[in-house]
């Protein structure tokens, strides 16, 4: 049974958020770890869904501090890549010569830059099945990007009553990206082009939307 | 309307010989393939492109022809974008090219001058055209603000 709830994660370390980090995206990532199937994952997210639109807000934070992180990742061709996916010489016997296999400088270093934010907690308004959500969150010890580097460590998950359904707040402002033709709130804010349903990385899911300001 | 359906209808349709059922793939092809130029040679798009509902402007001298397509536009990217943003009238896609291959994930439409997206091959810039730029603002925002101040005098 679906209920309106505010879900709050108390954090121990800074977090890296790219985009809106809606709660359905967070649960989708946790579910995918179990199911390993994108379509099954999206149909199993325990949040009210109306024709693709999940009743789950974007991440809401009060930022204490902002910072930056740059990580240089060295690609090691023999360890990290399936040789079948690497270009071969014409006779098919060797990997492409531009991708070195011996020296570190030939592996190809990639510099990735991130924006970090320091917050006490992060919250979402959701209409969903609390028991199923709690079950999924038992596996969530880190959230956001660069979790294996220690970012976004969660101390606890708390559930509170919520007055909103996860789509629009009391002032009529969007709590998450909502397509223009399906939005009934305050239309004074600018329309932006963004993904409104999972998979959020898929350009096919982009449309003109009303949306809150992204965290970073 | 989906972003890439818009771009297929108002950009890819004009420059591709045929379209598929996949709007994202068509847009990717239009942005990355070699186009026939008026010189008879072929080359990838360079400079800038501005896609609107009624007209699409391309700086490159490509040979493609369509009633709604203006090629070999002599304006600089900033002149074209400035003129559009001063009289902004709906969804527009501002695209600039470098030597890098275009990442289709960086393509966004601009629906409001308060959230302008300048789409490049490797990244996109976002800014509020009605605001003054600050130290952290990108090149496009700074140049366009300068043009606006200059023309306001």
HADDOCK unambig.tbl for C-alpha pairs under 7 A between the chains (distance, minus, plus):
assign (segid A and resid 190 and name CA) (segid B and resid 112 and name CA) 5.76 0.50 0.50
assign (segid A and resid 190 and name CA) (segid B and resid 114 and name CA) 6.55 0.50 0.50
assign (segid A and resid 190 and name CA) (segid B and resid 115 and name CA) 6.95 0.50 0.50
assign (segid A and resid 191 and name CA) (segid B and resid 111 and name CA) 5.67 0.50 0.50
assign (segid A and resid 191 and name CA) (segid B and resid 112 and name CA) 6.08 0.50 0.50
assign (segid A and resid 192 and name CA) (segid B and resid 110 and name CA) 6.68 0.50 0.50
assign (segid A and resid 192 and name CA) (segid B and resid 111 and name CA) 5.89 0.50 0.50
assign (segid A and resid 192 and name CA) (segid B and resid 115 and name CA) 6.78 0.50 0.50
assign (segid A and resid 193 and name CA) (segid B and resid 108 and name CA) 5.94 0.50 0.50
assign (segid A and resid 193 and name CA) (segid B and resid 109 and name CA) 5.65 0.50 0.50
assign (segid A and resid 193 and name CA) (segid B and resid 110 and name CA) 6.75 0.50 0.50
assign (segid A and resid 203 and name CA) (segid B and resid 105 and name CA) 6.32 0.50 0.50
assign (segid A and resid 204 and name CA) (segid B and resid 24 and name CA) 6.84 0.50 0.50
assign (segid A and resid 206 and name CA) (segid B and resid 2 and name CA) 5.81 0.50 0.50
assign (segid A and resid 206 and name CA) (segid B and resid 3 and name CA) 5.91 0.50 0.50
assign (segid A and resid 207 and name CA) (segid B and resid 1 and name CA) 6.11 0.50 0.50
assign (segid A and resid 207 and name CA) (segid B and resid 2 and name CA) 4.65 0.50 0.50
assign (segid A and resid 207 and name CA) (segid B and resid 3 and name CA) 5.55 0.50 0.50
